[in-house]
Amino acid sequence: MNDEGKEQPDQATAVPGLFSRYIRIFVAPDLLFQGLRTQPLWGGAMLLGACLVLAGTGLIPPELFIATLRESGQDLPPGLEDQGNVFRLAGAAAAFIFWSISLAIFAGVIMVIFAFLLGHEGTYRQYLAVIAHAQLISATSTVVLLPLRIIAEDAQLVLSVGTFAVFLDSGYPLRFLSALDLFGLWAWLLVGLGAARIGRKKSWIGASVIVMVIPVTIATVVAIFTG
């Protein structure tokens, strides 16, 4: 964080095609974000993320989807309990739409924090490009975890900090840690890196610490209302 105030000059980094950008977010995110600063492409990444979420939700077996709704305490109207495909497709469509909306909102939040409050450089389009690419990590997890969800018969299964807190009894601490999705934390860490590169900062640790407030706050609220 010692170099947080120092600026990093622009580098002539060309932005590759969507598939290459998808690979780079896993293996070379710093290089990708440097390119997105000068060419803030976001549409393809947002659509790809939405499609991954759509696939991860839409491929859940109908009976598992219904069982998850029951376990969550939702009362299904008579005659609709056998409409697993309807609920599954509706859930997948909702996830597809919510994905794009949430990215647009979070990009605005990141811009307010870094551009307005901290005075860093950056436009909404640049921050949206960062969010759209970084959150491909979370979108990918919905497909990667699908086999585990089917095996465990839990459509809401995630790998979280709470997954490894086997020593905790049920209660708020465990609910809080269970809401800290590991793939999500990875994605938000990359958002901090991207925000630092948009602002031409050499250090990215400070930016990532600030960004991590978002998933921690979400986990805090989720843990409160799921008790």
C-alpha angles and dihedrals in degrees: 000000000000091000096045093114096048121095125231114217120238115268124210095244115158117219111235128212124293097266092051090047089052090054093044094055086066101038108021110017095152092058091046094052092049088057093045090057091069097028107032099191112174112148098080093045092049092049092046091051092049091050092050090051090046091053094044091052100035094053094058108114111257094235090053091050091053092046090053091051090052093048090051088061098252116148112226116212115245112276095022099082090086093050094089094142092054093052092044094051092043090051092048092049091048091050090050092053096040091052094063094041093050093049091052091050095046091048088057091049092051091048092051091051099045106025101035106026100031097030096232123154118259143108128228091253091054093050091045089054090052093048094045092053099038093051090056082087091064092042091053091052091064089063097037092052095045095094090049091050091052093047093046091042089229117122091191098051114137136170103244140157086262090059088074096040093089090146093067124091120225110284143095097308091054093044089051094050091044089057091058099089111201094217089048092051089050090052094049090048088057090048087059090050091049093048090052092051092048088053090046092240119157094211120059101178095087092049092049092050089054093047092050088068087076099061091038091053091047091049091050092054094044092050091052096051096041094056 
